[in-house]
């Protein structure tokens, strides 16, 4: 990156690690399972994340970040691109609030 030269090329193939950069699944990371080709319409890609959840999006919405069998070549954020459900998010907030309230009570 510092020199502006290309270090490596990652092939777009099944098993590659991809990042979703558009659509309803924006920000998610997973492994490319397969591509559905549709003549005259959008091609659909099927992706599986680390938790085993399957989702689909348009081909133009994904960006390859790692080759098959290897981890991504970029640094991922704290949640590693895994989408949590609303219930899981709510439970995490309650647990965080409870932990903060317990600390305040101790003081």
Backbone as a ProteinNet text record, in pm:
[ID]
protein_1_A
[PRIMARY]
XXXXXXXXXXXXXXXXXXXXXXXXXXXXXXXXXXXXXXXXXXXXXXXXXXXXXXXXXXXXXXXXXXXXXXXXXXXXXXXXXXXXXXXXXXXXXXXXXXXXXXXXXXX
[TERTIARY]
81.3	0	86.2	193.5	276.8	340.8	376.8	443.6	345.1	220.1	120.7	125.4	207.5	216.9	121.1	80.8	-8	75.4	36.1	109.4	61	-71.7	-126.6	-262.4	-305.8	-436.6	-514.3	-636.6	-720.6	-827.1	-837.8	-933	-1075	-1168.6	-1310.8	-1360.3	-1368.3	-1407.5	-1482.5	-1548.5	-1618.6	-1519.3	-1559.9	-1473.1	-1395.8	-1402.2	-1330.6	-1402.9	-1327.4	-1385.7	-1430.1	-1554.6	-1609.5	-1668.1	-1670.8	-1729.8	-1846.8	-1962.1	-2078.9	-2076.7	-2072.3	-2059.3	-2185.3	-2295	-2419.7	-2537.6	-2658.2	-2779.2	-2815.8	-2909.5	-2956.1	-2853.8	-2757.1	-2657.3	-2524.2	-2525.8	-2403	-2324.6	-2193.7	-2106.3	-2082.7	-2153.7	-2136.5	-2019.2	-1958.2	-1843.8	-1875.6	-1835.7	-1859.7	-1781.5	-1815.1	-1748.8	-1844.7	-1797.2	-1877.6	-1908.1	-2037.1	-2078.7	-2099	-2184.4	-2203.3	-2270.4	-2266.7	-2321.6	-2433	-2548.4	-2658.6	-2652.4	-2637.4	-2633.7	-2775.2	-2819.8	-2952.3	-2935.1	-2970.5	-2959.6	-3056.1	-3007.6	-3090.4	-3132.3	-3078.7	-3113.6	-2987.7	-3004.8	-2890.7	-2845.8	-2715	-2660.6	-2663.7	-2699.2	-2713.2	-2601.9	-2537.9	-2435.2	-2488.6	-2453.8	-2493.1	-2369.6	-2384.8	-2273.1	-2309	-2208.2	-2226.1	-2128.5	-2179.6	-2091.8	-2033.3	-1952.8	-1884.1	-1979.4	-2097.2	-2193.9	-2280.8	-2259.1	-2334.6	-2461	-2484.6	-2601.6	-2578.6	-2679.3	-2672.9	-2751.7	-2700.5	-2773.5	-2731.1	-2812	-2786.4	-2792.4	-2716.2	-2716.3	-2675.1	-2682.4	-2642.5	-2490.6	-2447.4	-2305	-2229.5	-2291.5	-2226.3	-2209.7	-2272	-2265.4	-2149.8	-2072.3	-1967.2	-1828.1	-1733.1	-1592.6	-1508.6	-1419.6	-1337	-1225.7	-1213.9	-1112	-1014.5	-1032.7	-942.7	-964.5	-859.8	-872	-928.2	-964.4	-1025	-924.4	-973.2	-889.1	-805.3	-805.3	-726.5	-819.1	-770.7	-845.8	-834.6	-907.9	-906.8	-771.2	-737.8	-609.9	-622.2	-743.9	-764.5	-801.3	-786.9	-825.2	-974	-1044.9	-1189.6	-1223.3	-1340.3	-1380.2	-1408	-1442.8	-1458.2	-1552.3	-1666.1	-1762.9	-1733.1	-1625.8	-1579.6	-1684.1	-1773.4	-1872	-1986.2	-2007.1	-2116.7	-2235.8	-2348.6	-2470.6	-2539.2	-2569.3	-2639.9	-2787.4	-2871.1	-3014.3	-3052.2	-3172.2	-3218.6	-3224.4	-3262.8	-3272.2	-3133.4	-3034.8	-2898	-2842.4	-2873.3	-2827.1	-2890.5	-3019.7	-3089.2	-3030.9	-3007.9	-2951.5	-2811.8	-2731.7	-2597.6	-2605.4	-2701	-2717	-2759.8	-2855.3	-2899.8	-2785.5	-2705.8	-2593	-2491	-2467.1	-2372.2	-2424.2	-2552.5	-2611.9	-2608.2	-2636.8	-2635.3	-2494.3	-2394.1	-2255.9	-2216.5	-2261	-2228.8	-2300.9	-2424.9	-2499.4	-2437.4	-2388.7	-2323.2	-2196	-2120.1	-1996.7	-2027.1	-2133.6	-2170.9	-2216.7	-2286.7	-2333.9	-2216.5	-2107.9	-1992.2	-1917.3	-1926.4	-1851.5	-1924.7
-118.9	0	126	124.2	243.4	279.5	177.4	203.4	220.9	180.9	191.7	75.7	-24.1	-140.8	-249.5	-333.7	-446.2	-557.3	-601	-706.2	-844.6	-860.2	-990.6	-973.6	-1076.2	-1078.5	-1195.2	-1167	-1270.1	-1309.1	-1436.8	-1483.4	-1485.4	-1452.7	-1456.4	-1596.8	-1681.6	-1820.7	-1869.7	-1983.4	-2041.9	-2068.6	-2035.6	-2053.9	-1929.3	-1825.3	-1701.4	-1624.8	-1553.4	-1468.1	-1338	-1298.4	-1179	-1084.8	-957.4	-851.8	-795	-778.5	-723.6	-572.5	-499.5	-354.6	-281.2	-354.4	-290.8	-381.3	-325.1	-403.3	-412.3	-501.8	-517	-582.4	-652	-723.2	-648.6	-518.1	-439.8	-457.6	-475.1	-490.1	-633.8	-727.1	-867.5	-929.3	-1029.5	-1100.2	-1249.4	-1319.6	-1463.3	-1529.5	-1656.5	-1736.7	-1755.2	-1729.8	-1744.1	-1891.8	-1926.6	-2065.4	-2096.9	-2021.2	-2038.7	-1916.5	-1911	-1799	-1850.7	-1785.5	-1816.3	-1718.1	-1768.9	-1683.1	-1668.8	-1546	-1517.6	-1430.3	-1484.2	-1409.3	-1291.4	-1173	-1054.3	-997.2	-1048.1	-999.9	-1000.4	-976	-972.1	-1112.2	-1133.2	-1258.6	-1254.4	-1366.4	-1375.2	-1462.7	-1416.7	-1495.8	-1540.9	-1662.6	-1718	-1722.6	-1670.6	-1654.5	-1718.6	-1774.4	-1834.6	-1765.5	-1713.2	-1644.7	-1742.7	-1692.1	-1777.4	-1851.5	-1794.2	-1858.6	-1961.1	-1979.9	-2077.6	-2022.3	-1891.2	-1830	-1812.6	-1847.9	-1831.9	-1708.8	-1633.7	-1521	-1501.9	-1425.4	-1403.8	-1255	-1213.7	-1074.6	-1070.6	-953.8	-937.9	-947.1	-992.3	-1007.8	-875.3	-765.7	-634.7	-580.4	-643.4	-595.1	-653.8	-744.7	-809	-770.3	-786	-752.4	-863.7	-922.9	-1034.1	-980.2	-1039.2	-993.1	-1103.1	-1224.9	-1334.3	-1452.9	-1529.2	-1646.1	-1764.9	-1869	-1986.2	-2056.1	-2098.6	-2170.1	-2080.6	-1950.6	-1857.5	-1751.7	-1681.3	-1570.7	-1448.1	-1344.7	-1222.1	-1152.6	-1077.7	-1007.6	-867.7	-829.3	-700.4	-722.3	-619.9	-627.4	-600.8	-690.7	-677.6	-605.8	-539.8	-472.1	-570	-517.7	-597.1	-715.9	-697.3	-806.6	-895.4	-868	-949	-966.5	-869.5	-873.5	-969	-1011.1	-1103.6	-1021.7	-1042.8	-970.8	-1044.9	-971.7	-1034.5	-998	-1083.9	-1058.9	-947.9	-896.5	-790.9	-839.2	-963.9	-1020.8	-1031.4	-1078	-1087.1	-948.9	-851.1	-714.2	-658	-682.2	-636.4	-701.1	-832.5	-902.1	-849.7	-818.1	-764.7	-626.9	-543.9	-411.8	-423.1	-514.5	-533.8	-582.3	-674.4	-726.3	-615.5	-531.9	-421	-320.4	-287.4	-193.6	-250.5	-380	-442.4	-440.1	-468.4	-465.7	-324.4	-223.2	-84.4	-46.9	-90.5	-60.3	-129	-252.6	-325.2	-255	-199.7	-129	-1.2	69.7	191.8	163.1	49.5	12.3	-21.5	-77.5	-114.9	8.5	117	238.5	309.4
0	0	0	70.1	80.2	-53	-131.6	-259.2	-373.4	-355.9	-461.7	-560.2	-532.6	-620.2	-574.8	-667.9	-636.6	-574.8	-454.2	-384.6	-425.2	-437.4	-473.4	-538.7	-608.7	-672.9	-613.3	-571.3	-511.4	-612.4	-641.7	-742.4	-687.9	-775.4	-743.1	-774.6	-670.4	-689.2	-565.7	-579.2	-464.3	-352.3	-230.3	-114.4	-77	-159.7	-129.3	-18.7	63.3	167.1	101.7	129.3	66.3	171.2	134.6	216.3	137.1	200.8	133.8	151	38.5	42.6	-1.2	-20.7	-60.3	-32.3	-39.3	-16.9	129.9	161.3	299.5	390.8	335.8	415.7	423.7	402.1	399.5	529.8	516.8	632.2	674.7	615.8	655.2	580.2	642.2	585.3	587.2	482.9	478.7	367.6	344.9	242.7	125.8	5.3	-115.1	-138.4	-141.4	-161	-308.3	-376.6	-520	-581.4	-714.1	-789.4	-879.6	-873.8	-965	-1081.4	-1202.1	-1320.3	-1375	-1395.6	-1450.2	-1574.4	-1690.1	-1814.5	-1813.5	-1841.8	-1850	-1716.1	-1608.7	-1475.4	-1389.5	-1262.1	-1170.4	-1133.1	-1128.8	-1079	-926.7	-864.8	-719.9	-664.2	-555.7	-488.4	-353.2	-315.4	-186.1	-97.6	23.9	116.7	249.7	316.7	449.2	544.1	658.2	752.1	853.9	947.4	1045.5	1137	1161.9	1249.9	1176.8	1047.5	970.9	908.7	919	857.1	707.8	628.7	484.2	444.3	349	294.1	149.5	75.6	-66.9	-96.8	-196.9	-241	-387.4	-446.4	-585.9	-599.3	-714.1	-741.6	-728.2	-769.3	-763.3	-622.9	-524	-386.5	-306.7	-364.2	-285.2	-334.6	-243.3	-268.2	-206.5	-284.5	-236.6	-147.5	-26.2	69.3	110.2	58.3	92.5	2	-21.7	-108.2	-31.1	-104.3	-40.9	49.3	165.7	260.5	349.4	324.4	404.8	462.2	561.3	621.3	531.8	566.8	486.9	497.2	393.8	391.3	449.2	489.6	553.5	699.1	779.8	920.4	932	999.1	1013.7	1143.6	1149.3	1273.2	1386	1502	1623.6	1607.5	1541.8	1527.3	1406.9	1335.2	1222.8	1113.5	1098	990.8	1013.1	1137.2	1168.3	1215.4	1151.6	1187.8	1301.3	1408.8	1520.3	1510.7	1564.3	1559.1	1657	1642.7	1733.3	1877.2	1896.6	2031.2	2094.2	2016.8	2067.7	2100.1	2016.6	2041.1	2168.7	2187.2	2307	2431.7	2428.4	2543.6	2578.8	2477.3	2501.5	2566.8	2522.9	2583.7	2729.5	2757.8	2895.9	2984.3	2933.3	3010.6	3037.2	2938.2	2954	3056.5	3049.2	3145.1	3286.4	3298.9	3430.3	3488.7	3405.7	3453	3497.5	3424.8	3463.1	3592.2	3608.6	3731.3	3851.5	3833	3941.9	3985.4	3888.5	3921.4	3998.1	3959.9	4029.9	4172.3	4194.1	4327.2	4419.6	4363.4	4443.1	4494.3	4421.7	4459.1	4562.9
[MASK]
+++++++++++++++++++++++++++++++++++++++++++++++++++++++++++++++++++++++++++++++++++++++++++++++++++++++++++

